[in-house]
């Protein structure tokens, strides 16, 4: 008996192979929850900055009386920097109290940082500017009242860094749209 070897048949008709589509991995519940928690923190901090701006601008009566509102001729920096500062930098901050340029810089910073955080755009710059402002406010009252060195200003500054590093503006914000703009693609620090 002889064995007959079968030759494999070769398909000579060309076939088109579809390129596999890269499908993003499914988002886990934890990842989705994290995105929404970070978006909530972003919105909360944004509102904190915007509220400070609005109260100082219009004297809404929470921390700023109507008569001392910036719109009514008051100085947003005079009260705190003129009377509430303490510690090793107190003289530096007192010298800034009530200066028109300091008022404009402070109020513009509050409005811009708050707006960027609420909208979810420009988080890298907003987080850097916000962290700088918060650290300066921390140094204005050294040592803090309830702890040898830690207070909420430093914690908020850290949260701002996390928000910028995690693209927290993409959820419940305009971050994805912002990132697609030509200018932002050319200058990624604007992200």
C-alpha positions, 0 to 999 in steps of 0.5 A, a space after each residue: 500500500 502506498 500512501 498518497 500525499 495530498 498537496 495543500 491547495 493554494 487559494 489563488 484568488 486574491 482576498 482583501 483583508 480588512 484592517 482591524 479597527 482599533 476599538 478603545 477599551 471599555 471604560 470601567 465603572 471606576 474610571 468613569 466615576 473618577 472622571 466625574 469626581 474630578 469634574 465635580 472638583 473642577 466645578 467646585 473649585 471654579 465656583 470658589 474662584 468665581 464666587 470670590 470674584 463676584 462677592 468682591 466685585 459687587 459686594 454681595 454681602 457674604 465677605 464683602 459689604 456692598 459699600 466696599 465692593 470694587 464696583 463701588 470704589 472699594 479695594 479687593 486687596 485692601 481689607 485682607 492684605 492691609 489687616 489680616 496678614 501675619 508671619 514673615 511676609 506680612 510687610 510685603 503683603 501690606 505694601 501691596 494692599 490697595 494698590 490699583 495694579 494689585 486689585 486689577 491683577 487679583 480680580 482678573 486672576 479670580 475671574 479668569 481662573 474661575 471661568 477656565 475651571 468652570 468651562 474646563 478649558 485652559 486647565 494647565 494655565 488656570 491650575 498654575 495661576 490658581 496654585 500660585 495665587 493659593 500659595 501666595 494666600 497661604 504665605 500671607 498668614 503663616 503659620 496657619 491657624 489650625 496646623 503648623 504648616 498645612 491648610 486648605 490653600 495648599 490642598 486646593 493647589 494640589 487638587 488644581 495640579 491633579 485636575 490639570 494632569 488628568 484632563 478633567 475639563 473633558 468631562 462636564 466641560 469643553 475640554 475636548 472641544 478646546 483641545 481640538 482648536 488649532 492654536 491649542 494643538 500647536 501650543 499644548 500648554 494651553 490645554 
